[in-house]
Amino acid sequence: MNYSFCIIGKNCASTLDRCLKPLKETGMEIVYTDTGSDDESVAIAEKYTDRIFHFKWCDDFSAARNFAMENCSNDMIFFVDSDEYLLLPSSLKETLNGISLPENAAITRTSNTDTCLSLLKTYPDAIGRMLRINICFGSDDKLMLLDDRVERLFDRRLYHYEGSIHEQVCRRDKDTLTGYEIPMIFLHDGYLGSREERKNKAMRDIRLLLKELDKNPCDPYICFQLGQAYGLLGDKKTSLVYLEKGLALKPDPTLEYVKDMAAATANRLSDSGRAGDALALLEYESSMDGYADYCTALGYAALKCGKHALSVSLYKKALAAPECKLEAASLTLPAHNLGCIYEAYGNKKEALFYFKKAAEAGYENSIIRINASETASVKENEDKRIYHSFLLICSHSDNEKALNATLKSFERSLCGMDHICLGIFNAGSDTALLHDFEKKYPDSVILMESGMSDLNDAVLENEAVSSLSPYFETPHTVIHSGMILPPELLHP
């Protein structure tokens, strides 16, 4: 089963040769549709294909795309933009030659065209989503890489494009879309260019998107794209207005753009002093906890609100998440901030562990923290310190439910058990439950059994302190079973 590569372009001579050359290597048909170039675009396309068509531009990207794919010889269509470059093992070095990449960045991932064809046969009615590695500018105007999955391979008999700007692939029969990932990897540098060029592109997009919004005022995707476009202009206030409007329309949280919208909205809210409002986006957690950008954005909001245990949980989810757009969201940002939290709590060993994870990826702020720690003679292999110690007293009158609730509250309230010491003095409670808890946290929990089950609380407390004091510091806090620790009991 063959497919046709389909490209539309206008005045794209500076990128078109790099775009078409690796496509030609695949042996698939290339169809180029020009929308009014006055440079060498058409002449460059003629070097690679005789399937060249012309479309009179009418401010409608979908109309241009739909026209282009109708002129293909195959029903299976693979759309590629003129500033996207297929990464093939055989020509990777040539494709990357002369492209500006972030400092220390290495592009090693390449496509597998044979597997792509196999998957196309397996999923003939679905949409193939290629991986795009975007080169773009960060907030500090430094280059960074941003991954996304875009829907590009489909059967034109089943699908077409809708929307004049940031067009979307839609089923002709309006049925639910189904997609699958294909091992086709492209590098994209269309977000580069001068500030003026980026501004002009954003203004063009906003003009077309506002027209679309007038026609479809309840379309969350248009709101998302407006939020992105205003963000590119540096207008964060207006960007947030449209992002919040898009989420208020309750789009499907499993869609790629909705995940991006939730993460972007959380970051915008936190940066505008509304971190508490950002935490309301935790309603999407069950759908997005495998998406690092979302977890990192919500982790930052929790940190700004002083909810350190929640922040730790979200940052650790970000480190383990299988999916991300911004590479920093899956490693350097959550790792560095975890280091900062543990450092503030006095857990230097755990702080160094996370700082080193971020430093290995080149994060300068973590390198500075590590150097400062080593200057202070804090060694990674030093004995584990007791940062906060507690004494839990359990008596014969405690029921299993109350005891379990107390133990769970320790796990929730203290940013993890790895920087505390908990001494448990058991005078008659559920021994099995306590032993299991000790086994779960062997470096943090000491369990001592006692036969003094009939003593009052004051006598039990004195006996507990006396019995456990040889093993760790005098407890900072005494807890009786059945008590629930409040969230964020400890603050750095």
N, C-alpha and C positions, 0 to 999 in steps of 0.2 A: 504494500500500500504506500503510494507516494503522496507527498504534499507539495504545495507551492509556497515558497517564501514570498510574502507580499509587503512591499514598502511604498509608502507615500512620502513625498519630500518636496521642499521648495528651498532653493538656494542653499543646498547642503553639500556643496562641492568639497568643503573642508573635511567632511567626515565620511562621505559616501563610499570612497574607494576602500577605506578600512572596514566599512560595514559589509560591502558586497564580496570582498575577496574570500573570507572564510566561508560565506554562504555558498559560493561557487564550488568550493572543495567538496561539499556534501553530495553534489550531483543532482540536487533537487532543482526544480524550476524556480527561476527568479522573475518576479513581475514587479516592475517599477512604474508608479503613477506619479507624474509631476503635476504640481498644482500652481505653476506659474513662475518657474525659475528664470532669472536673467543672468545666471552664472554658468559654470560648466557642468552642472549636475546631470543633465541629460547626456552629454558627451561621455561622462564617466560611466553612467549606467550602461551605455551602449557597449562598453568593453566587456561586460559580464552577461548581457542578455539582449535578445531582440524583442522581448515582450515589454514594450514601453508604451505607456498610454498617458493621455493628458486630461486633466480635470480642471474646470474653471472654478476657482476658489469662491466659496459662498459663506464663509464664517461658520462652517459646519464640518467638524472632523468626521462625524459618523457618516455623513453623506459621501465624503471622499473615500473613506475606508470601504463602505459598501459598494461603491462604484469599482474600486480597485479589485476587490475579491471576485466580482462577477466576471472579470477579464482573465481569471486564472484557468488553466487547463484542468486542474484537479479540484475535486470538491473539498479535500482537506486543505485548510488554509493555515499558514503560520505567519502571523504578522510580526514584523520587525521594524523598529524605528531607525531612521538613518544615522542616529548617534548611538546605536547599540552595536556591540561587536561580539560575534560568536567566538567563544574561547574553545579552540580545538587543541588537542595535544600536539598535533603536527605543526601548528603555526602559532602557538601561544607567544613565543618570544617576538615574532614579527608583529603580531597584533598589538602587543604592549609597547613596542618601540616608539618612543616619543611621547607617550601619554604621561601626564602628571599624576603621580600617586601620592598619598600621604606618606610622611616620613616613616621609614621602617616598615611600611606595608609591603606585603608580598602576595601576589595573585598566583595561586597554584591550582585552584580548582578548574577542571575542564569538563567539556561536554562528552556525552556518549551517544552518538547518533544512532547506533544499532539498537541500543536499549530503548531509545525514544520511539523508533519504528515498531518495536515489539509491543510497547505500551499502547501505541495508537491502535493496534489491532485488538488489544484487550479491552480498551475503553473507547470504542468508536463513536459513542453518543455523548461523551463527556468532553470537558474542556481541559486541555493540557496547560499547566501553569509552569512557566519557565522561571528560573532563578536569575534575578538581575542584581548585579553588584554596582551600586550607584556611587560615583565619586562626587562629593558635594562639599560645601563649606559649612563648618560648624559655627556656633555663635561667636567664637573667637577668630573667625575668618581663616582658620586652619582647615586643610583638607581632611576629610574623613570618608570612610566607606560605610555605606548603608545598604543592607540586603532587603530585597522584597521579592515576592512572588507575583507574577502578572499573568493574566489569562490570555494566551495567544494562539493556541493550536486547537482547531475545531472544524467541524463539518458545516460548510456554509449553507447547506440545505436545512440545517437545524437552528443555526444561530445567525445573528446579524448585530450591528452596532446601533446603539441609541445614545442620544445626547450630543449637543453641538460641541462641547468641550469636556475634556476628561471623560471621553466616551466609554461606555461599558458594553461588554458582550452580553446579549440577552437572547433567550430562547424565542424563536418565532412563535411557538405555541403558548408562550407565557408560563410554561411549567417551571418547576424549581430547577436551578442550575446544579449540576454535579461536576466536580473537578478532580483532577489527580495531578501529582507532581511529575514533571518530566526532567530528565538529566541534561537539560540544555541550559547552559550558563552563558550569560552575556554581561559584558562590561558596558556601563552607560556613563557618558560624561556630559550629558545634556544639561546638567545643573550648573556647569561651570560657565565661564564668561565673565565679563566685566560687571561691576555693580550696576552700571547703566543698562546693560543688556539684560541682566536678571530682573531689574526693575521693570523694564519695558515688557518682558515676557509675563511677569506677574500681573501687570496692569491689563494686558490683553486678555489673560485668563479671567480676571475679575469681571471685565466687561461682558464676556460671553457667559460666564457663570451666573451673573445677576440676571441676564435675560432668561436663562434656564430656570432660575428660581422663581421668576415672575410666572412662568408657565407651570411650574411644579413646586409650589411653596411648601409642600410636606415631604420633600425628598431629602432624606438625611445625608445621602451621598454628596449632593450638591453643596449642602451646608459644610460638610467636611472639607471639600475641595476649596471652598471660599475661606475657611479657617486656615488652610495650608497656604493659600495664595497671599492672604493678608499677613501671615507670619513671615513669608519671604520678603515682604515689603518692610518688615520691622514694626508693623502696627499690631502689637500683641493684644491690645484692648479689643479691637474689632475682631481679630482672630478668635479670641475667646468667646465673643458673642455668638459667632457662627458655630463654633465647636459645641458650645452648650446647647444651642438650638438643635443641632443635629442629634445629640444624645437624648434630648427631651422628646424626640419623635420615636424613641424606643426601637431602634433598628436591631436586627438579629446580631447578638454579640459574638457569634461564631464566625462572622464574615471578617475577612482580612482588614478591610478599611475601618470597621467598627473597633477592632482592637487598637489600630493606630489612633483612632479618634479618642478613645478612652485614655490612652497613654498621653497623648498630646494635651488633652483637656486637663488631666491631673497635673501635668507640669506647668501649664499656664496658670491654673488656679493657685498652686503653691507659690509660684514666682510673683503673683499679684497679691500675696498676703492672705489667701483664702484656702490655706492647707486643710482646714477643717472641712470645707465643702468638698475638697478633692477626695477625702476619705469616704464620702457618700458613694464614690465609684467602686467601693468594695463589693457592691451588689453584683458586679460582673466577675468576681473572683473565680467562681466555679467554672466559668467559660474561658478564663484567660490566665489561669495560674501556670500554664505552660509557655507563656509569652513573656520573655524577660523584660521587654520595654515597659509593659504594664506593671509588672511586679516592682521594678526599680522606681518607676514614677510614684507608685503608691507607697513604697518604702520611704521615699524622700518626704512625702506628705506626712506620713506617720512620725518621722523624725522631727519635722518642724513643729508638730503638735505635742512633742514630748512623749509620744507613745512608743517607748523604746523596744519593748517586747514585740509589738506588732511590726515595727520597723525591721528588727532582726529576722523575724519570720519571713517577711516579704523579700528582704535582700537575699536570704538563703534560697528561697524559691527561684529568684532571678538567676542565681549562680547555677542552679540545677535545671533551669528551663531549657527545653530542646529547641525553642524557636526564638529568634530575635530579628529586629531590623537594624538597630544600632549596636554594633559590636560592643561598645563600651557599656551598654546597658546589661550585657550578659556576663561581664567580668570586672572591668576596672572600677566602675562606679559603685556597684554593690559591695565589692571586696574592700575598697578603700573606706567606704562609710561603715562597714562592719568593723574594720580596724579602729576607726574613730570611736565607735560606741564602746567596744571592749576596752580601749585605752582609757576612756572616761570612767568606766566602771572599775578601773584598777587592774584589769586582767591583761598585763603586758604580754604574756606569752601568746594568748589567743589573738591579741591585737597585731603582734608581729606576723603571725601566720597569715592573716588576711592582707596586711600591708605588703607582704612578700608576693602574694598571688597577684596583686595589682601591679607591683613593681616589675615583676617578670614580664608583664605585658607593656611595660614602658611608661607607666603612669607616674609622672614626676612628683606629684604631691606625696605619694606613698614612699617614694625613694627618700624624700626629705624626712618623712616620719621615721623611717628605718634608721637613717643616719643619726637622727636626734636620739633615738632609743639606744643605739649602740654607744653613742658618746656618753650616755648616762649609765653605761655598763650594765644594760639590761640584756642578758644573753638568752637565746631561745631555749637552750637546754637546761636552764636553771630549774630547781624544784618548783613544783606547782605551789603557788601561794594561796592562802585562804583570804579571799577578798571580802566576803561577807559570810558570817556564820549564824546558824539558827539552831534552836533546840526545839524539837517537836515531842511533846509528851502525850502518850497514848495510854488510856486507862481501860479497865474492863467494861466500863459503861459505854464506850464508843461503838456505834454500829458501823458496819462495813461501808454503807453509803456515805456517811459523814466523813469517815476516814479517807475514803477514796476522793471525795470532793476536796479535802485539804491537800492531799498529795497533788492533785491536778492543778490546784491553785498555785503551788510552788512552780510547776512547769510553765504556767502561763504568765506569771507575774515578775519573773526575775531574769528575763532575757536569756533563758536557758540555764541548765544546771551546772554548766562547766566552769563557772567562776564563783561558786558558793560551796560551803560545807554545811551539810545538814546532819545533825546528830538526832537520832530517833531513840527515845527511851520508852520502851514498850512495857507497860505494866498490865497487860491483859487483853490487848486488842487482837485483831485478826493477824496472826503471825505470818501466814502465807502471803497475804497482800503486802506486808512490810518487807518480807524477804525478797519478793519479786521486785519491789521498788529499789532495794539496795543492789540487786543484781543488775538492774537497768542502768544505775548510775554508780558503779563501784568506786569511782574516783571522787565522788562528791557526798556519798551517803554512808554514815556509820550507824549500824543498828545494834542496840544493846537490849537484851531481854532482862526482865526483872520479875521476881515473884511477889513484889510488894503491891498487890492489886487493891488493897483495902485502905490505902492511905489517902489523906486529903491532898488537894492540889498543891498547897504550900510545901508540905513534906515531900511530895513526889518531885517537885521542882528542885528542891535542895539536893535530893538524892540523885536526880538526873545530872545536875551540874557537877556534883562530886564524882560521879561515875564516868562522865564523858570528858571532863576537863583534861585528863592526860593525853587525849587524842587530838584535840584542836583548841583553838583560842576560846576564851570565855565568850559564850554566845552574845551576839549583839541583840538578838531578838528571841524571846521565848514564845512559842506557839502551842496551844492546846488543840488536840484533835477535835475536829468539828468547826474550827475557825477557818475562814476563807481569806486568804491574802488578797488585798485589793490590787487591781491592776497598777503596774508601774510603782510597786512598793519602794523600789530603790531608784534614786535619781542621781546621775553623775554630778 
